[in-house]
Amino acid sequence: MRYIIIGAGAVGGTVGGRLAQAGHEVVLVARGEQYAGLSEGGLRLRVPEGELRYRLPVVDGPGPLGELRPDDVLVLAVKTQDSVAALETWGPAPVAGGGTAGERLPLVCAQNGVEGQRLALRRFRRVYGVCVWLPSTFLEPGLVSAAGTPLTGVLHLGRHPHGTDDTARRIAADLETARFEAPVVPDVARWQYAKLLANLGNALQALSGAAQDEAARVLHARVRAEGEAVLDAAGIAYASAEEQWQARGDKVTLVPLDGAPGGGGSSWQSLTRGTGSIEADYLNGEIVLLGRLHGVPTPLNELLQRLANAFARERRPAGSLSAADLLRLADEAGNEEMGQ
């Protein structure tokens, strides 16, 4: 199978680079400075064994590829807020022998949250979800880092909305040649909702940094408790902490990489790069949406969603709001919710 990585940033670049290292055919899809960096200097992947470089085909859309191949696998690795544009571009792409990508090809959503695959299912018949457990960072155009060892990541994989099939097993087998563990599960959403609970702290980290003081710990516990209450009210199952530990354990241990700055998760990276957008609408915002649907108050997630969007829109620096100030705002938001 040929893997077309739509969004060759931190996650997409790491998956694409590791697949190429294992001998699989890979095409990278990128835009702007990342397209230029990949085209001019190749993909540079900084990992525990050193910096690797791969000269891979790079395109900015399906046009340069002509007809897609029946054995192509599309891997959607853009941020969720960029999904619709990517799906509208790739869904109608023609496939050799007739039909379109949306009709014939598998689309693998390697994204945080759960909304990307729901959007994909409107346009693609064969959608696969991935629970992405893959610490990686976009450093500069053409260069990404992934500090995990001995495995680069753990990627639970399954059909969306549920089930497994031979295609999922073939993709998983390829990933497992490329320094990933890729369990094929019939209930991938259960793993994704567990990851969503962990990702609720992304906005907190982006706003206040990786603070470990008491205010930060209180905030993190409260935002997660809101998320759990919402998922429970909605009847949505999620993998337990014990089950996640049994699946991942110490298989992905982070090591310092030369020249790789310390930083945070995907939301922190969005603010640091000044992209003007952030994925909070599909992380904290997912909990807010479910809370409104099921009558569960979510004042802290609403606050984080609103502030993260404002920081991104105004291009404010990551980590520039203290955890103490954020805790004060959270208390005020909670009091307002109770007073309504």
N, C-alpha and C positions, 0 to 999 in steps of 0.2 A: 504494500500500500504506500501511496505517496501522501505525506502529511503537509497540508497547507495551513500555516500558522497565521491566523488573522489577528494581528496585534502582537508584533514581535517585541514587546517590552520586557518587563522583569520576568513574568511567568512564561509568556510565549517564547521569549528568547531562550530561557533556560530549558524549557521542554524541547524546543527545536534544536538547540545546540546539543543536548544530550542524545536525542534521537539521531542526529547526524553523526555524532561520535560513534554510535553503535552501528553505523552503516546504513541507516534508513534514509530514504529519499525525502528531502524537506524543501519546501518553498516558504519564504518569509514574506509577510504582507505588512507594510509599514507606510507611514505618511511623514511628510515634513522632514525635520532634521534627522529623525531616526531612519527614514528611508535613505537619506543622503549618506548618513554614517555607515549603514549596512552595505550600501552599494559601493562606496569608495574603499572602505577598509575591512569589509567582512564583519561577521559576528564575532565579537570577542567575549568569551565567557570566562569569568574569573571564579575559580572553584578551588577547593582545598588542595588539589594536586597541581595547581598552577593556572596560568592564563592560556586558554585555548582559543584558536582562531579558525573560523570556518567560512570559506567562500561559498555561499549558498545563493541560489536564485532569489532575487528580491523584486517584488512587484508592488504597485500601489492599488491594485484591483484585479479583477479577473481577466480584463481585456488582453494583456500581454501573454497570457497562457493559452489563448484560443479556447477551443473546446476542452472542458475538463475531462479527466479520465474516469471511467466507471469505478476504478479502485482508489480514487481520491478520498481522503478523510479531511474534512474541514474542522479545524480546532479554533473555536472562538475564544480569544484571550484578551479582548478589549475590555475596558471598564464597562460596567453595566450601562452607564449613561450613554455610552457610544454604541450600544448594541443595535439599536434600530437602524441606524445608518449602514452598519456593516451587513446586517441581514438583508436590507433592501438592495444592497449592491450585489451580494453573492447568491441570494436565493434564485434570481432569474438566470444565472449564468448557465449557458448550454453545456450539456454533457455529450460526449461522443456516443453515437448510437441512438440519440433522441432523448428528449426530456430535459429538465433543468436540475440544477443542484438541489433546489428545494424539494423536488419530486424524487430524486434518486440517491443522493449522497448522504452519508451520515454526518451530522454536525455535533461536535463534542464541545460542550460549554465548560471551559476551564476558568471559572469566574467565582468571585465571592458572592454570597447571597443566593437567592433562589429565583429572582425575577428574570434573569437572562434566558434561562431555558424555557420559561413560560412565554416570553416574547418569541423565542425561536420556534416554538411549536405552532405558532400562527403561520409560519412561512416554510417550515421544513417538516417533512413527514417523519424523519428518523432523527430524533434528538436524544443525546446522551448527556447526563449530568456527571460532574466530577466534584467531589469534595477535595478542594485544593489545600493540601498541607505541604507548602513549598516555600520556605523562607528565601526570598530573592529580592534584589534591589536593582533598579535602573540607575546606573552611575553617570553615563553620558551617552550621546548618540553612538550607537554601535557597541556599547559596552554594558553588560549586566553581570551581576555577581550572584552566586548561590553558595552559601557557606555551610550547607548541610553535609554531614558524613556519618557513617559509611554510605547511607542513601542520601540522594539529593532531595527526595520528597516522598510522601505517601499520598497516592491519588485513588481514593475509592471511586469506582466507576460503575454506572448502570444506565439502563434506559430511563428516559423520562416519559411519563410520570412514574413508571415502575417496571420492573422486569429486567431480564438479561437476555442476551442472544449471542450468536457466534461472532458477530462483528465486535461486540464489547470484549469478548474473550481474545480476539485477535489483536485488538488495540492494546489490551492489557499485557498480552505477551510481548508486544513490541516495547512497551514502556518498561517492562521488567528486564529487557536487555540493556536499558539505558539508565541504570542506577536509580530507578524508581521501584517502589512496591505499588502494585495496582490491583487491589482486591476487587473482584467483580461481585457486586451485591445487588439483590433485587429491590432494595429499599434505600437507594442512594440519597433520597431526600432526607431520610432520618439522620444521616451523617452530615448533610449540608445544614440542616437546622441546628445541629449541635455546633458546627463551625460558626454559624450565624451568631449564636450566643457569645462565642469568643470574640467575634468581629465587632460586637457592640462597643467594645473598648477602643476601636480604631479611632473614632472621632475624639474620644477623651485624650488619647495619646497625641493626636495631631494638634489639638488645641493647647494642651498643657505639658506636652513632653512626656518622657518616660519617668515621671515622678513616682517615687516610692514612699512618699510621706503618708501620714494618716489620712489626710483629706483625699488623696488619690485612691487609697485602698477603699475608703468609704464609698466614693463615687463609683468605683468599678463594681463593688458588691451590689450597689443599688441599681445600677443600669442593667446588670445581669438578672437580678431578681425581678425587675419589671419584665424582661424578656421571657423568663421562665413562666411567670404568671400568665402572660399573654398566650404563649404556646400551649400551656395546660388548658386554658379556657377555650382555645380553639380546637382542642383535641388533636394537636399535632405532636407526633412522637419525635423524640430526638435521642441520639445515643448518649449514654451516661458517661461521666468522667472516667469511671473505671473501665468501661468498654473501650473508650478512646485510648486510654493508656495501654490496655492490652494489645490494641491494634498497632500503636505507634511506638510505645516504650521509648527506648533510647536509640531508635533506628536512625533518627535525624538529629545529630548533635552539631550545634553551631561552633565553628572554629574561627578565630580571627584571620582575616585575609589581608595581605599586604595592599595598602593603598585604598582599601575599601572603607569609607567613613562609617562610623556608627550612625545609626538612624532608627527609623521606626517602620511601621507597616505601610500598607498601600495608601492609606489616607494621609499619613505623614509625608510620604513621597510626593503625593499630588500637591500638597501645599508647598513643599520645598522646591518643587519644579515650577510652581506658579502656573499650573495648567489652566486655572480659571474654573475648574469643575472638580467635584469630589463625589464619592460613591455613597455618601451618608443617606441619601434618599432610599437606597436599596439595602441598607443595613439597619441603622436606627429607624429609618422610615418604614421598613417592612414591619417592625414591631409596632410603630405608631398606627399603621394601616390596620393591622390585625387587632390592635387594641380598640380602635374605633368600631370595627366590625363586630367585636364581641363584648363591648362594654367594659373594657378594662382600662383604667387610667394609665397613661404613660408619660408623665410630665418630664422626666429626666431624658428619655429618648427624644421627645419633641424638642427639648432645649438643645441637646447635642446636634440633632439634625439641623436645626435653625442656625446655630452658631457655626457649624462646620461649613454650611453653604455660604454664610456671610464671609467667613475667612477666605474661602476659595474665590468667591466673586470679587472681593476687595483685595485679593492677593496679599493677605496679611501673613506674617511669618509663622511657621509652625512652632508650637510650644510657647507662644507669647502671652497666653492667659494662664495665670497661676492656678494650681489645683484648688487653693483656698478660695480664690475669687469665683471659680467655677462651682465650688461647693455652695457658696453663698447664693449664687444665681439658681442653683438647683433647689435649695431650700425655699427660695422665694417662689419658684415655679410650682413646687409641691404645695405650698400654702395657698397659692392662687387656685390650684386645682381643687383643693378641699373646700375653698370658700364659694365655689360655683354651685 
